[in-house]
Amino acid sequence: MIPVFGLLIGVVAGLLLEPTVPVYLQPYLPIAVVAALDALFGGLRALLDGMFDDKVFLVSFLSNVVVAALIVFLGDQLGVGTQLSTGVVVVLGIRIFSNAAAIRRHLFKA
């Protein structure tokens, strides 16, 4: 129940405070969000499969975000930032849809 309250407080604070993202971090924010969603769907799938471990989830969440941001940063340094960003989104998108399908099969037995 505490995580739900934390989420609600975070959403309300974000809506009221309207934080701005510095310009130099803006290319990394969408990639970080997609990486975080991948970890979230993976955690939900593990929870439904009875294999959830909070330490594994936390490490997965943080490492997904950091690795995805590093790949995009490397792409920016090499001059191919948009191509690597697209690659990261495609790979993580495939994982998200794969986990979503497993969650759907588990919930609806279909």
N, C-alpha and C positions, 0 to 999 in steps of 0.2 A: 504494500500500500504506500510505503514511503516513496518508491520510485515514481508512482503515479502523481503524487503531490509535487515532487521535484520537477516532473515534466510540466505540470500545469503552471507552477510558479515560473519556470523558465519561459514558457510560451507567453504568459502574461507580461513578464518583464521585457521580453523582446518586443512585444507589441507596443508597450507603453514607452520604453526608452528609445526605440528605433535606432539601434546601434548601426554605425557605418563601418564598412570593411575598408581598410586602407587599399589604395589603388594597386600597390605592388602585390597584395594577397588575393585580389579578385580573380585571377585566372585559376587559382588553386581551390577556391571555395566550392565550386560545383563538383570537382573531382573528389574533394574530401567528403561532401555530402553523399555522393554515390558510393564511396568506399564505406562510409558509416552505415548506409542502408544495407549494403552487402553483409556486413557483420551482424546487423540487427536481424535480418532475415535468416542468416545462418544460426544465430542464437535461438531464434524462435523454433526453427526446425529441430535443433538439438534438444530443446525443451520438450517438444512434442514426442520426440523419439526416446526420451528418458535418458539422454546422455549429456545434459547441460551441466557445464562447470563454469562457475562465475569467473574464475581466474583465466580459463581459456578464452572466455568471451571477452574479457577486458583486454587481454593481450591481442586477440584477434582484431578487436575494434581499433585499438591504438595503432597496431602495426599496419592494418589496411590503410588507414588514413595517412600515416607517415610514408609508407612505400608508394602509394599512389601520388602523393604530393612530390616525392623525390623523383619519380619517373617524369612527371610533368615539368619539374624544374630542370632536369637533365635535358629534356626535349627543348625547353626554352634556350638553354645554353648552347645546344647544338643547332638551333635554328629550325627545329622541326617540332615545335611545341604543340601545334594543333594536331599533327598526325599522331603523336604519342598520347595526347589527351583523348583523341577519338579511340585509340586502341584501348586505353584504360577503361573508358566508358563502355566499350563493347564487351570487353572481358568481364567486367564487374556486372554489367547488365545481364549477360548470359547466366552468371552465377545467381543473381537476384531472381531471375525468372525460373531457374532450376529449383532454387529453394522454395519459391512461391508455389511451384507445381507440387513439390513434395508436401508442403504444408496443406495445400488444397486436398491432395489425396488422403492425407492423414485425417483431416477434419471431416471431409465428406465421404470418405471411404470410396472415392471414385478416381 
